[in-house]
Amino acid sequence: MLKFYFSIAGIMLLLIWGCSNIMDDNVPQKSVEYLGMQNSGCLPEGLQKTAFNEPSVYKWDYSNGILNLGIYHSSNCCPEFHDSVAVNGRQIEMYLRDDLGNCLCICEYHTDYSFQLTELGEYRILFYFKYKAQAHYSALIDTVLQIN
């Protein structure tokens, strides 16, 4: 009887192991993976200005599967930036918030994001920003890039 129980347990283990390998093959791969963010610090020419340019994607390039996005924006000149990213299919949402912002001056910044892409095509890029005193993020950039 003990052999019977061991045989049943062995068969069940084989079935479970075999099914888990089949299920792993059917898991969809992410088309976008967030690699990181770097901020330029206050750009020197920003301190002398009284009017600032609109937030924008000031540069982007795609090479060897890596998408680098440069976002231009303004913020307080004493920031403590924190970022997060959400990816939904071919939509990339970047969230940047300033949790300090306690100086009475504004600077321009270049914030660079990097992503690993597994598919070429059209990607919607959204950039949201939130100052310390704001209750919600503000949508500053909504654009589409064609990655070939």
C-alpha positions as CSV (number, residue, x, y, z in Angstrom):
1,M,0.0,0.0,0.0
2,L,2.9,2.3,0.8
3,K,4.2,1.8,-2.8
4,F,0.8,2.9,-4.1
5,Y,0.9,6.2,-2.2
6,F,4.5,6.9,-3.3
7,S,3.5,6.1,-6.9
8,I,0.5,8.5,-6.8
9,A,2.6,11.2,-5.2
10,G,5.3,10.8,-7.9
11,I,2.7,11.0,-10.7
12,M,1.2,14.2,-9.1
13,L,4.7,15.8,-8.8
14,L,5.4,15.1,-12.5
15,L,2.0,16.5,-13.5
16,I,2.5,19.7,-11.4
17,W,6.1,20.2,-12.7
18,G,5.0,19.5,-16.3
19,C,2.1,22.0,-16.1
20,S,4.2,24.7,-14.5
21,N,6.7,24.6,-17.4
22,I,3.8,24.9,-19.9
23,M,2.3,27.8,-18.0
24,D,5.7,29.6,-17.9
25,D,5.8,29.6,-21.7
26,N,2.4,31.3,-22.0
27,V,3.3,34.2,-19.7
28,P,3.4,37.4,-21.8
29,Q,6.8,39.2,-21.7
30,K,6.8,42.9,-20.8
31,S,7.4,45.1,-23.8
32,V,8.8,47.9,-21.6
33,E,11.1,47.7,-18.5
34,Y,12.0,50.8,-16.5
35,L,15.8,51.1,-16.0
36,G,16.1,54.3,-14.1
37,M,16.1,58.1,-13.9
38,Q,18.8,60.9,-13.7
39,N,18.2,64.5,-13.0
40,S,20.6,67.3,-14.3
41,G,20.2,69.5,-11.2
42,C,19.4,73.2,-11.7
43,L,20.5,74.3,-15.2
44,P,22.6,77.4,-14.8
45,E,20.7,79.5,-17.4
46,G,17.4,78.8,-15.6
47,L,18.2,81.0,-12.6
48,Q,18.4,84.2,-14.7
49,K,15.1,83.7,-16.5
50,T,11.7,85.1,-15.6
51,A,9.8,83.1,-18.2
52,F,10.3,79.4,-18.8
53,N,9.7,77.2,-21.8
54,E,6.9,74.6,-21.8
55,P,7.7,71.1,-20.5
56,S,8.7,68.9,-23.3
57,V,10.5,65.8,-24.5
58,Y,13.7,67.7,-25.4
59,K,15.5,64.6,-26.7
60,W,15.1,60.9,-27.2
61,D,17.0,58.1,-28.8
62,Y,16.7,54.4,-29.3
63,S,19.7,52.1,-29.6
64,N,20.3,48.4,-28.9
65,G,16.9,48.0,-27.3
66,I,17.3,51.0,-24.9
67,L,15.0,54.0,-25.1
68,N,16.4,57.2,-23.5
69,L,14.0,60.0,-22.9
70,G,15.0,63.5,-21.9
71,I,12.3,65.6,-20.2
72,Y,12.6,69.3,-19.9
73,H,10.6,70.9,-17.0
74,S,10.9,73.6,-14.4
75,S,10.6,73.3,-10.6
76,N,11.8,74.8,-7.3
77,C,15.5,75.3,-7.2
78,C,15.8,73.3,-3.9
79,P,14.0,70.1,-4.8
80,E,13.9,66.6,-3.4
81,F,12.8,64.7,-6.5
82,H,11.1,61.2,-6.2
83,D,10.0,59.3,-9.3
84,S,7.8,56.4,-10.2
85,V,6.9,54.9,-13.5
86,A,3.8,53.0,-14.7
87,V,3.7,51.0,-17.9
88,N,0.5,49.8,-19.5
89,G,1.2,48.1,-22.8
90,R,2.7,50.8,-25.0
91,Q,1.9,53.6,-22.7
92,I,4.7,54.9,-20.4
93,E,3.7,57.1,-17.5
94,M,6.4,59.0,-15.6
95,Y,5.6,60.6,-12.3
96,L,8.0,63.1,-10.7
97,R,7.3,64.8,-7.4
98,D,9.2,67.4,-5.4
99,D,8.8,66.7,-1.7
100,L,11.0,69.6,-0.5
101,G,10.6,72.7,-2.7
102,N,11.2,75.2,0.1
103,C,13.3,77.9,-1.8
104,L,11.9,81.0,-3.4
105,C,13.4,80.4,-6.8
106,I,12.6,78.3,-9.9
107,C,15.1,76.4,-12.1
108,E,15.0,74.5,-15.3
109,Y,15.8,70.7,-15.3
110,H,16.6,67.9,-17.6
111,T,15.3,64.6,-16.2
112,D,16.4,61.6,-18.2
113,Y,14.7,58.3,-18.1
114,S,15.8,54.9,-19.6
115,F,13.7,52.0,-20.7
116,Q,14.4,48.5,-22.1
117,L,12.0,47.9,-25.1
118,T,11.4,44.5,-26.6
119,E,9.1,45.8,-29.3
120,L,9.3,48.6,-31.9
121,G,6.3,50.7,-32.7
122,E,4.3,53.6,-31.4
123,Y,4.6,54.5,-27.7
124,R,2.5,57.1,-25.8
125,I,4.6,59.1,-23.4
126,L,3.0,60.8,-20.4
127,F,4.9,63.0,-17.8
128,Y,3.2,64.1,-14.6
129,F,4.6,66.4,-12.0
130,K,3.6,67.3,-8.4
131,Y,4.9,70.0,-6.2
132,K,4.9,69.4,-2.4
133,A,1.9,71.7,-1.9
134,Q,-0.2,70.2,-4.6
135,A,-2.8,67.5,-3.8
136,H,-2.6,65.8,-7.2
137,Y,-0.2,65.3,-10.1
138,S,-0.5,67.7,-13.1
139,A,-0.1,66.2,-16.6
140,L,2.6,68.2,-18.3
141,I,3.5,66.1,-21.4
142,D,1.3,63.8,-23.5
143,T,2.9,62.8,-26.8
144,V,3.5,59.8,-29.0
145,L,6.9,58.5,-30.2
146,Q,7.4,56.2,-33.2
147,I,10.2,53.9,-32.3
148,N,11.7,52.2,-35.4
